[in-house]
Amino acid sequence: MRIAFITAIPLNPLQGSGTFAGISALASGLKKLGANVELVTPGHVPIPNFTLKRFWFNEWLRARRWDDFDLTVGFDMDGYRIAGRTGRPHIASIKGVIADEMRFERGWTRLSMAWQASFERRHLERADAAVVTSRYAAGRVKDLYKVEKTAVVIPELIDLCAWRRLFACAPAQSIPSEFSVLTVCRFYPRKRLEVLLEAAAKLRDIIPNLRVHIVGNGPERARLRRIWRHLRLEETVIWLGDVSQLELACEYNRADVFCLPSVQEGFGIVFLEAMAAGKPIVAVRAAAVPEVVDHGLLVEPDDSESLAQAILKLYREPELRSELAAAGTQTVLQYDAPKVARQFLALAESMSV
Protein backbone atom coordinates (compact mmCIF):
# COMPACT_ATOMS: atom_id res chain seq x y z
CA MET A 1 0.00 0.00 0.00
CA ARG A 2 1.34 3.42 -0.99
CA ILE A 3 0.74 6.14 1.60
CA ALA A 4 1.74 9.82 1.54
CA PHE A 5 2.44 11.45 4.92
CA ILE A 6 1.98 15.21 4.55
CA THR A 7 3.48 17.52 7.16
CA ALA A 8 5.19 20.88 7.47
CA ILE A 9 6.41 20.06 10.99
CA PRO A 10 10.24 19.91 11.10
CA LEU A 11 11.15 16.23 11.05
CA ASN A 12 13.93 16.40 13.58
CA PRO A 13 13.69 15.98 17.36
CA LEU A 14 15.18 19.39 18.11
CA GLN A 15 12.38 21.34 16.39
CA GLY A 16 9.50 18.95 15.75
CA SER A 17 9.16 17.79 19.36
CA GLY A 18 6.59 15.05 20.06
CA THR A 19 4.93 15.51 16.68
CA PHE A 20 8.20 14.56 14.99
CA ALA A 21 8.51 11.48 17.20
CA GLY A 22 4.94 10.38 16.50
CA ILE A 23 5.07 10.82 12.73
CA SER A 24 8.48 9.22 12.27
CA ALA A 25 7.64 6.25 14.52
CA LEU A 26 4.36 5.64 12.69
CA ALA A 27 6.03 5.85 9.28
CA SER A 28 8.71 3.39 10.40
CA GLY A 29 6.12 1.04 11.89
CA LEU A 30 4.03 1.02 8.72
CA LYS A 31 7.09 0.37 6.55
CA LYS A 32 7.93 -2.68 8.67
CA LEU A 33 4.42 -3.97 7.98
CA GLY A 34 5.01 -3.69 4.23
CA ALA A 35 3.48 -0.30 3.46
CA ASN A 36 5.31 2.14 1.22
CA VAL A 37 5.29 5.46 3.11
CA GLU A 38 6.60 8.67 1.54
CA LEU A 39 7.05 11.83 3.59
CA VAL A 40 5.91 14.94 1.73
CA THR A 41 7.44 18.02 3.38
CA PRO A 42 8.35 21.61 2.44
CA GLY A 43 12.04 20.78 2.43
CA HIS A 44 14.50 23.65 2.69
CA VAL A 45 12.26 26.46 1.48
CA PRO A 46 13.86 29.82 2.46
CA ILE A 47 10.83 31.15 4.37
CA PRO A 48 11.95 31.89 7.96
CA ASN A 49 8.46 32.27 9.46
CA PHE A 50 6.98 28.82 10.16
CA THR A 51 3.34 29.91 9.80
CA LEU A 52 3.94 31.50 6.40
CA LYS A 53 6.00 28.50 5.31
CA ARG A 54 3.16 26.22 6.35
CA PHE A 55 0.60 28.11 4.27
CA TRP A 56 2.94 28.22 1.27
CA PHE A 57 3.41 24.44 1.61
CA ASN A 58 -0.32 23.78 1.64
CA GLU A 59 -0.82 25.89 -1.48
CA TRP A 60 2.02 24.01 -3.18
CA LEU A 61 0.32 20.69 -2.43
CA ARG A 62 -2.48 21.58 -4.86
CA ALA A 63 -0.08 21.48 -7.80
CA ARG A 64 1.38 18.09 -6.91
CA ARG A 65 0.12 14.86 -8.49
CA TRP A 66 -1.16 12.16 -6.15
CA ASP A 67 -1.80 9.33 -8.61
CA ASP A 68 1.10 7.29 -7.20
CA PHE A 69 -0.61 6.89 -3.82
CA ASP A 70 -3.47 4.78 -2.54
CA LEU A 71 -4.04 7.08 0.44
CA THR A 72 -2.94 10.49 1.69
CA VAL A 73 -2.53 11.40 5.36
CA GLY A 74 -2.26 15.02 6.46
CA PHE A 75 -1.10 15.91 9.96
CA ASP A 76 -2.82 18.69 11.90
CA MET A 77 -3.76 21.40 9.37
CA ASP A 78 -1.42 20.14 6.64
CA GLY A 79 -3.30 18.69 3.69
CA TYR A 80 -6.44 20.78 4.03
CA ARG A 81 -5.98 22.07 0.48
CA ILE A 82 -6.08 18.59 -1.09
CA ALA A 83 -8.47 16.74 1.23
CA GLY A 84 -11.37 15.46 -0.86
CA ARG A 85 -9.86 16.76 -4.11
CA THR A 86 -7.37 14.14 -5.29
CA GLY A 87 -9.55 11.15 -6.06
CA ARG A 88 -7.78 9.36 -3.23
CA PRO A 89 -9.07 8.80 0.31
CA HIS A 90 -7.59 11.22 2.82
CA ILE A 91 -7.07 10.99 6.59
CA ALA A 92 -6.73 14.07 8.79
CA SER A 93 -4.45 12.96 11.63
CA ILE A 94 -4.59 15.44 14.51
CA LYS A 95 -1.64 15.37 16.86
CA GLY A 96 -2.22 18.33 19.14
CA VAL A 97 -5.56 20.11 18.40
CA ILE A 98 -4.23 23.58 17.62
CA ALA A 99 -7.37 25.32 18.93
CA ASP A 100 -6.74 23.69 22.30
CA GLU A 101 -3.01 24.46 22.44
CA MET A 102 -3.49 28.13 21.55
CA ARG A 103 -5.37 28.78 24.82
CA PHE A 104 -2.03 28.95 26.60
CA GLU A 105 -0.30 31.32 24.18
CA ARG A 106 -0.16 35.10 23.88
CA GLY A 107 0.31 37.80 21.27
CA TRP A 108 1.44 36.91 17.75
CA THR A 109 1.85 33.23 18.61
CA ARG A 110 -1.78 32.98 19.70
CA LEU A 111 -2.95 34.88 16.63
CA SER A 112 -0.98 32.69 14.22
CA MET A 113 -2.23 29.54 15.95
CA ALA A 114 -5.83 30.77 15.71
CA TRP A 115 -5.29 31.17 11.99
CA GLN A 116 -3.86 27.66 11.73
CA ALA A 117 -6.71 26.25 13.83
CA SER A 118 -9.28 27.56 11.36
CA PHE A 119 -7.59 25.53 8.63
CA GLU A 120 -7.24 22.50 10.87
CA ARG A 121 -11.03 22.59 11.24
CA ARG A 122 -11.40 22.83 7.46
CA HIS A 123 -9.03 19.88 7.11
CA LEU A 124 -11.22 17.78 9.40
CA GLU A 125 -14.38 18.76 7.53
CA ARG A 126 -12.96 17.80 4.14
CA ALA A 127 -11.15 14.58 5.10
CA ASP A 128 -12.68 11.15 4.62
CA ALA A 129 -11.66 10.15 8.15
CA ALA A 130 -10.19 11.79 11.23
CA VAL A 131 -7.67 10.23 13.60
CA VAL A 132 -6.75 11.54 17.05
CA THR A 133 -4.39 10.17 19.68
CA SER A 134 -6.60 10.16 22.79
CA ARG A 135 -10.17 10.35 24.04
CA TYR A 136 -9.32 13.79 25.35
CA ALA A 137 -8.28 14.95 21.88
CA ALA A 138 -11.44 13.46 20.38
CA GLY A 139 -13.53 15.48 22.81
CA ARG A 140 -11.64 18.69 22.10
CA VAL A 141 -12.01 18.22 18.34
CA LYS A 142 -15.75 17.78 18.78
CA ASP A 143 -16.16 20.73 21.16
CA LEU A 144 -13.85 23.23 19.47
CA TYR A 145 -14.30 22.43 15.78
CA LYS A 146 -17.94 21.25 15.73
CA VAL A 147 -17.08 18.63 13.12
CA GLU A 148 -19.80 16.05 12.52
CA LYS A 149 -17.58 13.05 11.77
CA THR A 150 -16.46 10.91 14.70
CA ALA A 151 -12.71 10.82 15.16
CA VAL A 152 -11.01 7.43 15.42
CA VAL A 153 -8.71 7.15 18.44
CA ILE A 154 -5.36 5.57 17.57
CA PRO A 155 -2.76 6.31 20.26
CA GLU A 156 0.79 7.46 19.80
CA LEU A 157 3.41 4.75 19.56
CA ILE A 158 6.96 4.03 20.58
CA ASP A 159 9.58 1.81 18.96
CA LEU A 160 10.51 -0.21 22.02
CA CYS A 161 13.19 -2.21 20.21
CA ALA A 162 14.97 0.98 19.15
CA TRP A 163 14.74 2.51 22.62
CA ARG A 164 15.98 -0.66 24.29
CA ARG A 165 19.03 -0.58 22.04
CA LEU A 166 19.63 3.05 22.99
CA PHE A 167 19.27 2.33 26.70
CA ALA A 168 21.70 -0.58 26.39
CA CYS A 169 24.27 1.58 24.57
CA ALA A 170 23.87 4.61 26.82
CA PRO A 171 26.14 4.59 29.87
CA ALA A 172 24.27 4.64 33.16
CA GLN A 173 25.68 7.88 34.53
CA SER A 174 23.74 7.83 37.78
CA ILE A 175 25.54 9.28 40.77
CA PRO A 176 24.63 7.35 43.94
CA SER A 177 24.68 10.48 46.09
CA GLU A 178 22.18 12.29 43.85
CA PHE A 179 18.42 12.05 43.54
CA SER A 180 17.77 12.94 39.91
CA VAL A 181 14.49 14.24 38.48
CA LEU A 182 14.27 14.45 34.67
CA THR A 183 11.93 16.43 32.46
CA VAL A 184 11.90 16.50 28.64
CA CYS A 185 9.86 18.97 26.59
CA ARG A 186 9.76 21.98 24.33
CA PHE A 187 9.54 25.15 26.38
CA TYR A 188 5.93 26.22 25.76
CA PRO A 189 3.68 27.92 28.34
CA ARG A 190 1.41 24.88 28.58
CA LYS A 191 4.31 22.71 29.79
CA ARG A 192 4.35 24.68 33.08
CA LEU A 193 8.06 24.27 33.76
CA GLU A 194 7.89 27.17 36.20
CA VAL A 195 5.81 24.91 38.47
CA LEU A 196 8.61 22.34 38.45
CA LEU A 197 11.14 25.08 39.27
CA GLU A 198 8.99 26.21 42.20
CA ALA A 199 8.73 22.60 43.41
CA ALA A 200 12.52 22.24 43.17
CA ALA A 201 12.96 25.36 45.30
CA LYS A 202 10.69 23.85 47.96
CA LEU A 203 12.61 20.55 47.93
CA ARG A 204 16.26 21.56 47.78
CA ASP A 205 16.62 21.83 51.57
CA ILE A 206 14.61 18.65 52.18
CA ILE A 207 16.43 16.60 49.53
CA PRO A 208 19.94 18.08 49.75
CA ASN A 209 21.20 15.86 46.93
CA LEU A 210 18.36 16.82 44.55
CA ARG A 211 19.23 17.47 40.92
CA VAL A 212 16.64 18.41 38.29
CA HIS A 213 17.78 17.83 34.71
CA ILE A 214 15.81 19.69 32.02
CA VAL A 215 16.16 18.55 28.41
CA GLY A 216 14.80 20.78 25.67
CA ASN A 217 14.53 24.35 24.48
CA GLY A 218 11.94 26.72 23.15
CA PRO A 219 10.33 30.16 23.25
CA GLU A 220 9.92 30.22 27.05
CA ARG A 221 13.64 29.74 27.69
CA ALA A 222 14.48 33.32 28.70
CA ARG A 223 11.52 33.65 31.08
CA LEU A 224 12.26 30.30 32.71
CA ARG A 225 15.92 31.18 33.18
CA ARG A 226 14.88 34.39 34.96
CA ILE A 227 12.70 32.38 37.35
CA TRP A 228 15.59 29.93 37.84
CA ARG A 229 17.94 32.76 38.83
CA HIS A 230 15.32 34.41 41.04
CA LEU A 231 14.78 31.14 42.93
CA ARG A 232 18.57 30.63 43.19
CA LEU A 233 18.41 27.17 41.67
CA GLU A 234 21.83 27.28 39.99
CA GLU A 235 23.11 24.31 42.03
CA THR A 236 19.88 22.30 41.79
CA VAL A 237 18.49 22.65 38.26
CA ILE A 238 20.67 21.82 35.24
CA TRP A 239 19.65 23.01 31.78
CA LEU A 240 20.85 20.50 29.19
CA GLY A 241 19.34 22.08 26.08
CA ASP A 242 18.69 19.99 22.99
CA VAL A 243 20.43 16.61 23.05
CA SER A 244 20.90 13.64 20.73
CA GLN A 245 18.83 10.48 21.10
CA LEU A 246 21.77 8.68 22.69
CA GLU A 247 22.32 11.54 25.15
CA LEU A 248 18.60 11.49 25.94
CA ALA A 249 18.81 7.77 26.66
CA CYS A 250 21.70 8.52 29.05
CA GLU A 251 19.52 11.03 30.89
CA TYR A 252 16.68 8.53 31.21
CA ASN A 253 19.14 5.94 32.52
CA ARG A 254 20.48 8.25 35.22
CA ALA A 255 17.09 9.58 36.36
CA ASP A 256 15.30 8.38 39.48
CA VAL A 257 12.00 10.05 38.57
CA PHE A 258 10.46 11.57 35.44
CA CYS A 259 8.32 14.67 36.01
CA LEU A 260 6.37 16.86 33.59
CA PRO A 261 3.70 19.24 34.99
CA SER A 262 2.15 20.01 31.57
CA VAL A 263 -1.50 21.05 31.64
CA GLN A 264 -2.19 20.33 27.96
CA GLU A 265 -1.16 17.15 26.19
CA GLY A 266 -2.98 15.56 23.29
CA PHE A 267 -1.12 12.43 24.35
CA GLY A 268 2.43 12.88 25.71
CA ILE A 269 4.99 10.65 24.00
CA VAL A 270 7.64 11.48 26.61
CA PHE A 271 5.61 9.53 29.15
CA LEU A 272 6.01 6.43 26.96
CA GLU A 273 9.76 7.05 26.81
CA ALA A 274 9.91 7.30 30.61
CA MET A 275 7.94 4.06 30.99
CA ALA A 276 10.21 2.32 28.50
CA ALA A 277 13.17 3.47 30.58
CA GLY A 278 11.58 2.02 33.71
CA LYS A 279 11.13 5.35 35.48
CA PRO A 280 8.28 6.30 37.84
CA ILE A 281 6.30 9.33 36.67
CA VAL A 282 5.02 12.43 38.42
CA ALA A 283 2.61 14.46 36.29
CA VAL A 284 -0.59 16.49 36.34
CA ARG A 285 -4.19 15.34 36.29
CA ALA A 286 -5.09 17.24 33.11
CA ALA A 287 -5.85 16.74 29.42
CA ALA A 288 -4.82 13.31 28.08
CA VAL A 289 -2.24 12.65 30.79
CA PRO A 290 -4.45 10.38 32.97
CA GLU A 291 -5.24 8.24 29.89
CA VAL A 292 -1.55 7.58 29.34
CA VAL A 293 -0.11 7.62 32.86
CA ASP A 294 -2.29 5.07 34.63
CA HIS A 295 0.52 4.09 37.01
CA GLY A 296 2.07 7.28 38.31
CA LEU A 297 1.58 10.04 40.83
CA LEU A 298 -0.79 12.68 39.42
CA VAL A 299 -1.40 16.02 41.10
CA GLU A 300 -3.66 18.99 40.40
CA PRO A 301 -2.53 21.51 37.76
CA ASP A 302 -0.39 24.51 38.72
CA ASP A 303 0.15 23.26 42.28
CA SER A 304 3.87 23.36 43.03
CA GLU A 305 3.35 22.23 46.63
CA SER A 306 1.52 19.05 45.56
CA LEU A 307 4.12 18.44 42.86
CA ALA A 308 6.90 18.78 45.42
CA GLN A 309 5.13 16.41 47.82
CA ALA A 310 4.74 13.78 45.07
CA ILE A 311 8.46 13.94 44.24
CA LEU A 312 9.29 13.80 47.95
CA LYS A 313 7.09 10.73 48.38
CA LEU A 314 9.03 8.90 45.68
CA TYR A 315 12.32 10.02 47.23
CA ARG A 316 11.31 8.59 50.59
CA GLU A 317 9.72 5.39 49.25
CA PRO A 318 12.09 3.50 46.92
CA GLU A 319 9.71 0.52 46.96
CA LEU A 320 6.97 2.70 45.48
CA ARG A 321 9.40 3.93 42.83
CA SER A 322 10.13 0.33 41.85
CA GLU A 323 6.44 -0.59 41.87
CA LEU A 324 5.41 2.30 39.60
CA ALA A 325 8.38 1.71 37.30
CA ALA A 326 7.51 -1.97 36.89
CA ALA A 327 3.86 -1.14 36.16
CA GLY A 328 4.94 1.41 33.56
CA THR A 329 7.13 -1.08 31.71
CA GLN A 330 4.04 -3.28 31.34
CA THR A 331 1.73 -0.42 30.33
CA VAL A 332 4.03 0.78 27.57
CA LEU A 333 3.83 -2.59 25.78
CA GLN A 334 0.38 -1.71 24.45
CA TYR A 335 1.90 1.27 22.63
CA ASP A 336 4.70 -0.67 20.92
CA ALA A 337 5.11 0.41 17.30
CA PRO A 338 4.01 -2.85 15.60
CA LYS A 339 0.74 -2.97 17.56
CA VAL A 340 -0.28 0.64 16.97
CA ALA A 341 0.92 0.66 13.36
CA ARG A 342 -1.35 -2.32 12.67
CA GLN A 343 -4.32 -0.31 13.94
CA PHE A 344 -3.49 2.54 11.58
CA LEU A 345 -2.86 0.21 8.66
CA ALA A 346 -6.20 -1.52 9.22
CA LEU A 347 -7.97 1.84 8.95
CA ALA A 348 -5.95 2.78 5.88
CA GLU A 349 -6.71 -0.51 4.12
CA SER A 350 -10.42 -0.17 4.84
CA MET A 351 -10.38 3.18 2.98
CA SER A 352 -8.08 2.41 0.05
CA VAL A 353 -9.45 2.43 -3.48
C-alpha positions as MATLAB code, in Angstrom:
seq = 'MRIAFITAIPLNPLQGSGTFAGISALASGLKKLGANVELVTPGHVPIPNFTLKRFWFNEWLRARRWDDFDLTVGFDMDGYRIAGRTGRPHIASIKGVIADEMRFERGWTRLSMAWQASFERRHLERADAAVVTSRYAAGRVKDLYKVEKTAVVIPELIDLCAWRRLFACAPAQSIPSEFSVLTVCRFYPRKRLEVLLEAAAKLRDIIPNLRVHIVGNGPERARLRRIWRHLRLEETVIWLGDVSQLELACEYNRADVFCLPSVQEGFGIVFLEAMAAGKPIVAVRAAAVPEVVDHGLLVEPDDSESLAQAILKLYREPELRSELAAAGTQTVLQYDAPKVARQFLALAESMSV';
ca = [
       0.000    0.000    0.000;
       1.336    3.423   -0.985;
       0.740    6.139    1.603;
       1.740    9.820    1.544;
       2.442   11.449    4.915;
       1.976   15.215    4.550;
       3.479   17.519    7.159;
       5.194   20.879    7.474;
       6.415   20.064   10.994;
      10.239   19.906   11.101;
      11.145   16.230   11.046;
      13.925   16.397   13.580;
      13.691   15.979   17.358;
      15.185   19.388   18.110;
      12.379   21.335   16.390;
       9.503   18.951   15.754;
       9.161   17.787   19.357;
       6.592   15.055   20.062;
       4.934   15.513   16.685;
       8.201   14.562   14.995;
       8.507   11.480   17.196;
       4.942   10.380   16.499;
       5.068   10.820   12.729;
       8.477    9.215   12.271;
       7.643    6.249   14.518;
       4.356    5.642   12.690;
       6.029    5.845    9.278;
       8.708    3.391   10.401;
       6.117    1.035   11.888;
       4.030    1.024    8.716;
       7.085    0.366    6.554;
       7.932   -2.676    8.668;
       4.418   -3.965    7.978;
       5.015   -3.690    4.232;
       3.476   -0.302    3.464;
       5.305    2.140    1.217;
       5.293    5.458    3.107;
       6.601    8.670    1.544;
       7.047   11.835    3.591;
       5.906   14.942    1.728;
       7.437   18.020    3.379;
       8.350   21.611    2.445;
      12.044   20.775    2.434;
      14.500   23.655    2.695;
      12.261   26.465    1.482;
      13.856   29.819    2.459;
      10.831   31.153    4.374;
      11.946   31.893    7.963;
       8.461   32.271    9.459;
       6.978   28.822   10.165;
       3.335   29.907    9.798;
       3.944   31.502    6.396;
       5.997   28.501    5.307;
       3.161   26.217    6.350;
       0.598   28.110    4.267;
       2.937   28.219    1.274;
       3.412   24.444    1.608;
      -0.320   23.776    1.636;
      -0.816   25.893   -1.479;
       2.024   24.009   -3.182;
       0.320   20.694   -2.429;
      -2.480   21.585   -4.857;
      -0.081   21.478   -7.802;
       1.377   18.086   -6.914;
       0.117   14.865   -8.493;
      -1.157   12.158   -6.146;
      -1.800    9.329   -8.614;
       1.097    7.292   -7.195;
      -0.607    6.888   -3.816;
      -3.473    4.779   -2.542;
      -4.038    7.085    0.439;
      -2.937   10.489    1.688;
      -2.533   11.399    5.365;
      -2.257   15.021    6.456;
      -1.104   15.910    9.961;
      -2.821   18.691   11.899;
      -3.757   21.396    9.366;
      -1.417   20.141    6.636;
      -3.297   18.687    3.687;
      -6.440   20.778    4.034;
      -5.980   22.071    0.482;
      -6.076   18.594   -1.088;
      -8.472   16.740    1.226;
     -11.372   15.464   -0.858;
      -9.859   16.761   -4.114;
      -7.366   14.144   -5.295;
      -9.548   11.153   -6.059;
      -7.777    9.357   -3.232;
      -9.069    8.802    0.313;
      -7.589   11.218    2.822;
      -7.073   10.994    6.592;
      -6.732   14.069    8.792;
      -4.453   12.960   11.634;
      -4.595   15.436   14.507;
      -1.636   15.369   16.855;
      -2.216   18.325   19.138;
      -5.557   20.110   18.397;
      -4.225   23.576   17.622;
      -7.368   25.318   18.925;
      -6.744   23.686   22.303;
      -3.012   24.458   22.442;
      -3.494   28.130   21.548;
      -5.373   28.778   24.821;
      -2.034   28.948   26.597;
      -0.296   31.322   24.181;
      -0.162   35.099   23.880;
       0.313   37.798   21.269;
       1.441   36.915   17.751;
       1.853   33.232   18.606;
      -1.780   32.976   19.702;
      -2.955   34.884   16.625;
      -0.982   32.690   14.224;
      -2.227   29.542   15.953;
      -5.829   30.770   15.715;
      -5.286   31.172   11.994;
      -3.864   27.659   11.729;
      -6.709   26.254   13.835;
      -9.283   27.564   11.358;
      -7.593   25.532    8.627;
      -7.240   22.497   10.867;
     -11.030   22.592   11.244;
     -11.402   22.827    7.456;
      -9.028   19.876    7.110;
     -11.221   17.777    9.404;
     -14.380   18.758    7.535;
     -12.957   17.796    4.138;
     -11.147   14.582    5.105;
     -12.680   11.145    4.620;
     -11.657   10.149    8.148;
     -10.194   11.791   11.230;
      -7.670   10.230   13.605;
      -6.753   11.544   17.054;
      -4.386   10.173   19.676;
      -6.599   10.158   22.786;
     -10.171   10.349   24.038;
      -9.318   13.793   25.354;
      -8.281   14.952   21.876;
     -11.445   13.459   20.375;
     -13.529   15.479   22.808;
     -11.638   18.695   22.099;
     -12.008   18.218   18.338;
     -15.752   17.784   18.777;
     -16.159   20.734   21.158;
     -13.849   23.234   19.466;
     -14.297   22.432   15.782;
     -17.935   21.255   15.735;
     -17.076   18.629   13.122;
     -19.796   16.053   12.523;
     -17.583   13.053   11.771;
     -16.461   10.907   14.699;
     -12.711   10.816   15.162;
     -11.013    7.428   15.424;
      -8.708    7.148   18.443;
      -5.355    5.573   17.567;
      -2.761    6.314   20.256;
       0.795    7.461   19.798;
       3.406    4.747   19.562;
       6.963    4.029   20.583;
       9.575    1.808   18.963;
      10.507   -0.214   22.021;
      13.188   -2.207   20.207;
      14.968    0.983   19.145;
      14.736    2.509   22.616;
      15.978   -0.661   24.293;
      19.030   -0.583   22.038;
      19.629    3.045   22.991;
      19.267    2.330   26.701;
      21.705   -0.576   26.387;
      24.271    1.580   24.572;
      23.866    4.614   26.822;
      26.137    4.590   29.866;
      24.275    4.639   33.158;
      25.680    7.879   34.530;
      23.742    7.831   37.780;
      25.542    9.280   40.772;
      24.634    7.349   43.943;
      24.684   10.476   46.092;
      22.178   12.295   43.848;
      18.416   12.046   43.542;
      17.774   12.939   39.906;
      14.491   14.244   38.476;
      14.269   14.452   34.673;
      11.929   16.427   32.457;
      11.902   16.502   28.642;
       9.859   18.968   26.591;
       9.761   21.977   24.334;
       9.541   25.154   26.381;
       5.934   26.223   25.757;
       3.676   27.923   28.342;
       1.407   24.877   28.579;
       4.310   22.710   29.793;
       4.346   24.681   33.080;
       8.059   24.266   33.758;
       7.895   27.169   36.203;
       5.810   24.908   38.466;
       8.613   22.343   38.447;
      11.136   25.083   39.270;
       8.988   26.209   42.201;
       8.732   22.601   43.408;
      12.520   22.240   43.166;
      12.956   25.364   45.302;
      10.690   23.851   47.964;
      12.608   20.550   47.928;
      16.260   21.557   47.780;
      16.617   21.829   51.569;
      14.609   18.655   52.179;
      16.425   16.603   49.531;
      19.939   18.078   49.750;
      21.198   15.856   46.928;
      18.358   16.822   44.555;
      19.233   17.474   40.919;
      16.645   18.407   38.293;
      17.775   17.832   34.707;
      15.811   19.685   32.022;
      16.162   18.549   28.406;
      14.803   20.785   25.667;
      14.533   24.347   24.482;
      11.938   26.717   23.153;
      10.334   30.163   23.250;
       9.919   30.219   27.052;
      13.640   29.745   27.690;
      14.484   33.323   28.702;
      11.518   33.646   31.079;
      12.256   30.298   32.709;
      15.921   31.182   33.184;
      14.876   34.393   34.958;
      12.705   32.375   37.346;
      15.594   29.935   37.841;
      17.940   32.756   38.831;
      15.323   34.413   41.042;
      14.781   31.137   42.926;
      18.565   30.629   43.186;
      18.412   27.173   41.667;
      21.831   27.285   39.994;
      23.106   24.312   42.027;
      19.878   22.298   41.792;
      18.490   22.645   38.261;
      20.668   21.819   35.241;
      19.651   23.014   31.780;
      20.845   20.499   29.189;
      19.337   22.080   26.082;
      18.694   19.990   22.993;
      20.429   16.615   23.048;
      20.902   13.640   20.732;
      18.825   10.483   21.102;
      21.772    8.681   22.694;
      22.316   11.541   25.149;
      18.601   11.491   25.944;
      18.806    7.766   26.662;
      21.696    8.523   29.050;
      19.519   11.032   30.887;
      16.682    8.531   31.207;
      19.139    5.935   32.517;
      20.485    8.245   35.216;
      17.085    9.577   36.359;
      15.304    8.377   39.485;
      11.996   10.047   38.567;
      10.463   11.573   35.441;
       8.324   14.673   36.008;
       6.371   16.857   33.585;
       3.703   19.236   34.985;
       2.154   20.006   31.570;
      -1.503   21.055   31.640;
      -2.189   20.328   27.961;
      -1.156   17.152   26.188;
      -2.981   15.556   23.286;
      -1.118   12.425   24.350;
       2.426   12.876   25.711;
       4.992   10.648   24.001;
       7.642   11.481   26.606;
       5.614    9.529   29.149;
       6.010    6.429   26.964;
       9.756    7.047   26.814;
       9.914    7.300   30.608;
       7.937    4.065   30.986;
      10.206    2.318   28.495;
      13.175    3.472   30.576;
      11.582    2.025   33.707;
      11.129    5.349   35.480;
       8.279    6.300   37.840;
       6.296    9.325   36.668;
       5.015   12.431   38.417;
       2.607   14.460   36.294;
      -0.587   16.493   36.336;
      -4.189   15.343   36.288;
      -5.088   17.242   33.113;
      -5.845   16.745   29.424;
      -4.824   13.308   28.082;
      -2.238   12.646   30.788;
      -4.452   10.376   32.967;
      -5.236    8.238   29.894;
      -1.547    7.576   29.341;
      -0.106    7.615   32.863;
      -2.293    5.070   34.627;
       0.524    4.091   37.007;
       2.074    7.283   38.310;
       1.578   10.043   40.835;
      -0.785   12.677   39.415;
      -1.399   16.025   41.102;
      -3.657   18.988   40.399;
      -2.532   21.514   37.758;
      -0.393   24.513   38.722;
       0.149   23.265   42.277;
       3.867   23.363   43.031;
       3.350   22.230   46.626;
       1.521   19.051   45.556;
       4.123   18.444   42.857;
       6.900   18.780   45.424;
       5.133   16.407   47.815;
       4.735   13.775   45.070;
       8.456   13.937   44.244;
       9.291   13.803   47.947;
       7.089   10.730   48.385;
       9.030    8.898   45.682;
      12.315   10.018   47.228;
      11.313    8.585   50.588;
       9.722    5.393   49.251;
      12.088    3.498   46.922;
       9.714    0.518   46.960;
       6.970    2.699   45.480;
       9.400    3.931   42.826;
      10.129    0.335   41.848;
       6.436   -0.588   41.868;
       5.414    2.296   39.598;
       8.377    1.714   37.296;
       7.506   -1.972   36.889;
       3.865   -1.144   36.158;
       4.940    1.406   33.559;
       7.129   -1.083   31.710;
       4.038   -3.284   31.340;
       1.730   -0.420   30.332;
       4.032    0.781   27.570;
       3.834   -2.589   25.785;
       0.379   -1.714   24.445;
       1.905    1.271   22.630;
       4.702   -0.671   20.924;
       5.108    0.408   17.304;
       4.013   -2.848   15.599;
       0.735   -2.968   17.563;
      -0.284    0.636   16.972;
       0.916    0.665   13.356;
      -1.354   -2.316   12.668;
      -4.324   -0.308   13.937;
      -3.488    2.544   11.581;
      -2.860    0.207    8.657;
      -6.202   -1.525    9.218;
      -7.972    1.840    8.953;
      -5.949    2.776    5.876;
      -6.708   -0.511    4.116;
     -10.419   -0.168    4.842;
     -10.377    3.176    2.984;
      -8.080    2.410    0.048;
      -9.446    2.429   -3.485;
];
